[in-house]
Each structure stands twice: as structure tokens, then as C-alpha cells.
Amino acid sequence: RRSSDLSSVRASDSNESLNSGQSTSSGVTSCSDGTSNRDSFRLDEDVPYTGPFCGRAKVHTDFTPSPYDTDSLKIKKGDVIDIICKTPMGMWTGMLNNKVGNFKFIYVDTISEDRKST
């Protein structure tokens, strides 16, 4: 009889874990809210980005993105990009000609602001 009592307790424990699983699935919905925040950021791109910037970079190699790649900047040698964000993956975000977009760090040389000011 005691062993059957234990198994019923275990069954109730598993029910509680199922319920907690449902509460985490509601947490997934909040993650989808995060994507809508990203979409609202895209809508804000009509307004020119004013900062903050974390540096500047001069382009040394031309790069024209695929027509399907709407997030990347078309860059030409000599362009100076204001860097908004540097990611460890090597795809940086910056602004060129009032357009915010991504570019690969291998196409640019960062400009040290300290050297200019001295």
C-alpha cells in the first residue's frame, strides 16, 4: 500500500511540472513582443539616426549587397561610416548617407578619433 501512495504523489508532482511548463509557454509570447520592438525600430529608420555612435570607419573595399539584402549598406572605397554597433560576429551596424545598415568589418579600417584631436 505504501508504494502505491508514493506513486500517486509522484503523479501529482508531474502534474505540477506540466503546469509550470504551461507558464513558461506564456513566457514565449513575451519573446514575440521583443520581435515587434525590433519592427518598431525599423519604422524609426525614416527618421535620421542621431546617435550614439561608437566610432568611425573608412571603407577600403567596395561592397554591393545582394538586391534581396535590404539590411546591408552599399559601400564604396573612401566612404566614412559612423559606427553604431560592433558585434563579435563581424557584422557591424553603421550609418552612411543618413541610411542605417549593416556592413562587414573586413571592408573597413576604423578611424581613431584620438589621433585627429591631438
C-alpha positions in Angstrom: 0.0 0.0 0.0 2.8 2.4 0.8 4.4 2.0 -2.6 1.1 2.9 -4.3 0.9 6.0 -2.1 4.3 7.1 -3.3 3.4 6.6 -7.0 0.3 8.8 -6.6 2.5 11.5 -5.0 4.9 11.3 -7.9 2.0 11.6 -10.4 0.9 14.8 -8.7 4.4 16.2 -8.9 4.5 15.5 -12.6 1.2 17.4 -13.0 2.7 20.4 -11.3 5.7 20.3 -13.6 3.3 20.3 -16.6 1.5 23.3 -15.2 4.9 25.1 -14.8 5.6 24.2 -18.4 2.5 26.0 -19.5 3.5 29.1 -17.6 6.8 29.1 -19.5 5.0 28.8 -22.8 3.3 32.1 -21.9 6.8 33.5 -21.5 7.4 32.6 -25.1 4.7 35.1 -26.1 6.6 37.8 -24.4 9.6 36.9 -26.6 7.4 37.6 -29.7 6.8 41.1 -28.2 10.6 41.5 -28.5 10.4 41.0 -32.2 7.7 43.6 -32.5 10.0 46.0 -30.7 12.6 45.3 -33.5 9.9 46.1 -36.1 9.2 49.4 -34.5 12.9 50.2 -34.6 12.8 49.6 -38.4 9.9 52.1 -38.7 12.0 54.6 -36.9 14.6 54.4 -39.7 12.7 57.1 -41.6 14.0 59.5 -39.0 17.7 60.0 -39.4 19.7 58.2 -36.6 21.4 60.8 -34.4 23.5 58.6 -32.1 25.1 57.3 -30.1 28.0 56.2 -32.3 30.9 54.1 -31.1 33.4 55.2 -33.7 34.0 55.8 -37.4 35.4 53.6 -40.1 36.8 54.3 -43.6 35.9 51.9 -46.3 38.9 50.4 -48.2 37.0 47.8 -50.3 33.8 48.3 -52.4 30.9 46.2 -51.4 27.4 46.0 -53.1 24.9 43.8 -51.2 22.5 41.4 -52.9 19.2 43.1 -54.0 17.5 40.9 -51.5 19.7 42.0 -48.7 17.9 45.1 -47.5 19.8 45.4 -44.2 23.3 45.9 -45.7 24.9 49.1 -46.7 26.3 49.7 -50.2 29.8 51.0 -49.5 32.5 52.4 -51.7 36.2 52.9 -51.1 36.7 56.2 -49.4 33.3 56.3 -47.7 33.3 57.1 -44.0 30.8 55.2 -41.9 29.6 56.3 -38.4 29.6 53.0 -36.4 26.6 52.4 -34.3 27.3 48.9 -33.1 30.1 46.3 -33.4 29.2 42.7 -32.9 31.6 39.8 -32.2 30.3 38.1 -35.4 31.9 40.8 -37.5 28.7 42.3 -38.9 28.7 45.9 -37.7 25.8 48.4 -37.9 26.5 51.9 -39.0 25.1 55.0 -40.8 26.2 56.2 -44.2 24.4 59.0 -46.1 21.6 59.0 -43.5 20.9 55.3 -44.1 21.4 52.8 -41.2 22.5 49.4 -42.2 25.0 46.5 -41.7 28.4 46.0 -43.1 31.3 43.6 -42.6 34.2 44.9 -40.6 36.7 43.4 -43.1 35.8 46.1 -45.6 36.7 49.0 -43.4 39.5 50.5 -41.3 38.5 52.0 -38.0 39.4 55.7 -37.6 40.9 56.6 -34.3 39.4 59.9 -33.1 42.2 60.4 -30.6 44.8 60.8 -33.3 42.8 63.5 -35.0 42.2 65.6 -31.9 45.9 65.7 -30.9 
